[in-house]
Amino acid sequence: MLPLIAVMEKKKLNMLLWPVALLLLNGIWVGISDNSAPYEINDFDHPLEERTVTLAAVFGQSKQMPSQFEVEFKGVSTSTGNVSWELLDQEGVILARWSGQLADDAKGWEGELAPGTYRIKTTVDEGILAEQTLYIQPFQSYQFEGHVALSMLLISVALVETVVRKKGGEWLANRTKVPPAGEEKTPFKRRQVGMPEYDEPIDGDDPWRTPKGLM
């Protein structure tokens, strides 16, 4: 009785662990898909120059990816001056731009970018430096597809594990089963009484035949 209860408890625990694993796996995917990959365009330690950024496709798809462009300007030898930046695609089309004064709050940009090549042109007056970073969330656009794929993968693993465990248990049970004792074999064949071919004497082998000396 105790082994049966233990098996039932183990099956119950196993059924509870799979939903927990599903929630945990999808929770990890949410954290991964919300992460941003930073592309440093320029920092305060380097002079400004036109930079090119190439965004690779994710899973071979061309979905738009959430993007954010952050800019900060700093005057080194001046406290005033003109500053501006432009974001262009590989065809030279301006996707976003901003211009203003050094004293203004630097205006960045937030939107979506498809996989491809982009150029960032920044123009400042002499004595001004800039720090620019482009943040991309490459997996955010595939969050739903990721949930579906991970859920299907976990369900498949659960089904395979159940089949393997069942078949493995049957194979192990057959391996450890004691074979039944066979029928006892005797060196002599038992005579079948009542059969005519055994009851009738063979010709010339009559037990009441006349002794040889009296014939």
C-alpha positions as CSV (number, residue, x, y, z in Angstrom):
1,M,0.0,0.0,0.0
2,L,2.8,2.4,0.9
3,P,4.6,2.0,-2.5
4,L,1.3,2.8,-4.3
5,I,0.8,6.0,-2.2
6,A,4.4,7.0,-2.9
7,V,3.9,6.6,-6.7
8,M,0.7,8.6,-6.6
9,E,2.3,11.4,-4.6
10,K,5.2,11.4,-7.1
11,K,2.8,11.7,-10.1
12,K,0.9,14.5,-8.3
13,L,4.1,16.4,-7.6
14,N,5.3,15.9,-11.2
15,M,2.0,17.3,-12.6
16,L,2.4,20.4,-10.3
17,L,6.1,21.0,-11.4
18,W,5.3,21.3,-15.1
19,P,3.0,24.4,-14.7
20,V,5.6,26.0,-12.4
21,A,8.3,25.4,-15.0
22,L,6.0,26.9,-17.7
23,L,5.5,30.1,-15.6
24,L,9.2,30.3,-14.7
25,L,10.3,29.9,-18.3
26,N,7.9,32.5,-19.6
27,G,8.9,34.8,-16.8
28,I,12.6,34.5,-17.9
29,W,11.6,35.2,-21.5
30,V,9.7,38.4,-20.4
31,G,12.9,39.6,-18.7
32,I,15.0,38.8,-21.8
33,S,12.6,40.4,-24.3
34,D,12.5,43.7,-22.3
35,N,16.3,44.1,-22.3
36,S,17.9,46.7,-24.5
37,A,21.1,46.3,-26.5
38,P,23.1,49.6,-26.4
39,Y,25.0,50.8,-29.4
40,E,27.4,53.5,-28.3
41,I,27.6,56.2,-31.0
42,N,30.0,58.6,-29.3
43,D,31.2,59.6,-25.8
44,F,32.7,62.7,-24.3
45,D,36.3,61.4,-24.8
46,H,36.1,61.3,-28.6
47,P,35.5,63.9,-31.2
48,L,32.2,63.8,-33.1
49,E,32.0,62.0,-36.5
50,E,29.3,60.5,-38.6
51,R,28.6,56.9,-37.4
52,T,27.0,54.0,-39.1
53,V,24.9,51.4,-37.2
54,T,23.8,48.0,-38.7
55,L,20.9,46.3,-37.0
56,A,20.7,42.6,-37.7
57,A,17.5,40.7,-38.3
58,V,16.2,38.5,-35.4
59,F,15.2,34.9,-36.2
60,G,15.5,35.8,-39.9
61,Q,12.5,38.2,-39.6
62,S,12.3,41.9,-40.5
63,K,10.0,43.2,-37.8
64,Q,10.4,46.7,-36.5
65,M,12.3,46.8,-33.2
66,P,11.6,49.4,-30.4
67,S,14.4,51.9,-30.4
68,Q,15.5,54.9,-28.3
69,F,18.2,57.4,-29.1
70,E,19.7,59.3,-26.1
71,V,21.8,62.4,-26.5
72,E,23.7,64.7,-24.1
73,F,25.8,67.7,-25.1
74,K,28.6,69.3,-23.0
75,G,30.5,72.5,-23.5
76,V,34.3,72.2,-23.0
77,S,35.5,75.7,-23.8
78,T,32.1,77.4,-24.3
79,S,28.7,77.6,-22.6
80,T,26.7,78.5,-25.7
81,G,26.5,77.1,-29.2
82,N,24.4,75.3,-31.8
83,V,23.9,71.5,-31.6
84,S,21.9,69.2,-33.8
85,W,21.6,65.5,-34.9
86,E,20.0,63.5,-37.7
87,L,19.1,59.8,-38.0
88,L,19.1,58.6,-41.6
89,D,18.4,55.2,-43.2
90,Q,20.6,53.6,-45.8
91,E,18.8,55.5,-48.6
92,G,19.6,58.8,-47.0
93,V,16.0,59.4,-45.8
94,I,15.9,61.4,-42.6
95,L,13.9,59.4,-40.0
96,A,14.4,61.7,-37.0
97,R,16.2,65.0,-36.3
98,W,16.6,67.7,-33.6
99,S,18.4,71.0,-33.4
100,G,18.8,73.6,-30.7
101,Q,21.2,75.4,-28.3
102,L,23.7,73.9,-25.9
103,A,21.7,75.3,-23.0
104,D,18.6,73.4,-24.2
105,D,17.6,70.1,-22.8
106,A,19.0,67.6,-25.3
107,K,16.2,66.0,-27.2
108,G,16.5,62.4,-28.1
109,W,14.1,60.1,-30.0
110,E,12.0,57.0,-29.4
111,G,10.4,54.9,-32.1
112,E,10.9,51.7,-34.1
113,L,13.7,50.6,-36.5
114,A,13.7,47.7,-38.9
115,P,16.8,45.6,-39.5
116,G,19.2,47.5,-41.8
117,T,21.9,50.1,-41.9
118,Y,21.5,53.6,-40.4
119,R,23.6,56.8,-40.2
120,I,23.8,59.3,-37.4
121,K,25.1,62.8,-38.2
122,T,25.8,65.2,-35.3
123,T,26.7,68.8,-35.8
124,V,28.0,71.0,-33.0
125,D,29.9,74.3,-32.7
126,E,33.5,74.3,-31.6
127,G,34.2,73.5,-28.0
128,I,31.2,71.2,-27.6
129,L,31.2,67.4,-27.2
130,A,28.4,64.9,-27.3
131,E,27.6,61.5,-25.8
132,Q,25.1,59.5,-27.9
133,T,23.7,56.0,-27.4
134,L,21.2,54.1,-29.4
135,Y,19.2,51.4,-27.5
136,I,17.5,48.6,-29.3
137,Q,15.1,45.9,-27.9
138,P,15.6,43.2,-30.5
139,F,13.3,40.6,-28.9
140,Q,10.5,42.9,-27.8
141,S,8.7,42.5,-31.2
142,Y,8.8,38.7,-30.8
143,Q,7.5,38.5,-27.3
144,F,4.3,36.7,-28.2
145,E,6.0,34.3,-30.6
146,G,8.5,33.5,-27.9
147,H,5.8,32.7,-25.4
148,V,4.2,30.3,-27.9
149,A,7.4,28.6,-28.9
150,L,8.7,28.1,-25.3
151,S,5.3,26.8,-24.2
152,M,5.1,24.3,-27.1
153,L,8.7,23.2,-26.4
154,L,8.0,22.6,-22.7
155,I,4.8,20.7,-23.5
156,S,6.7,18.5,-26.0
157,V,9.4,17.8,-23.4
158,A,6.7,16.9,-20.8
159,L,5.0,14.4,-23.2
160,V,8.4,12.8,-24.2
161,E,9.4,12.6,-20.5
162,T,6.0,10.9,-19.6
163,V,6.4,8.3,-22.5
164,V,10.0,7.6,-21.7
165,R,9.3,7.2,-18.0
166,K,6.3,4.8,-18.7
167,K,8.2,2.7,-21.3
168,G,11.3,2.6,-19.1
169,G,9.3,1.4,-16.1
170,E,7.7,-1.4,-18.1
171,W,11.1,-2.4,-19.5
172,L,12.6,-2.4,-16.1
173,A,9.7,-4.4,-14.7
174,N,10.1,-7.0,-17.4
175,R,13.8,-7.2,-16.8
176,T,13.4,-7.9,-13.1
177,K,10.4,-10.3,-13.4
178,V,11.2,-13.9,-12.1
179,P,10.3,-16.4,-14.9
180,P,7.8,-19.1,-13.8
181,A,9.2,-22.6,-12.9
182,G,9.1,-24.9,-15.9
183,E,7.5,-28.4,-15.9
184,E,9.7,-31.1,-14.5
185,K,11.3,-33.3,-17.1
186,T,11.8,-37.0,-16.5
187,P,14.2,-39.3,-18.3
188,F,11.5,-41.9,-19.0
189,K,8.3,-41.5,-21.0
190,R,5.2,-42.3,-19.0
191,R,3.2,-45.1,-20.5
192,Q,-0.2,-44.3,-21.6
193,V,-2.5,-47.0,-20.1
194,G,-5.5,-47.9,-22.1
195,M,-4.2,-47.2,-25.5
196,P,-4.5,-50.3,-27.8
197,E,-1.1,-49.9,-29.4
198,Y,0.5,-50.2,-25.9
199,D,-1.8,-52.9,-24.5
200,E,-1.5,-55.4,-27.3
201,P,1.7,-57.6,-27.4
202,I,4.0,-57.3,-30.3
203,D,4.0,-60.3,-32.7
204,G,6.6,-62.9,-31.6
205,D,6.8,-61.4,-28.2
206,D,4.0,-63.2,-26.5
207,P,4.7,-63.5,-22.8
208,W,3.1,-67.0,-22.8
209,R,5.1,-68.4,-25.8
210,T,6.3,-72.1,-25.5
211,P,9.9,-72.5,-24.2
212,K,12.4,-73.2,-26.9
213,G,13.4,-76.7,-25.6
214,L,9.8,-78.0,-25.9
215,M,9.1,-76.7,-29.4
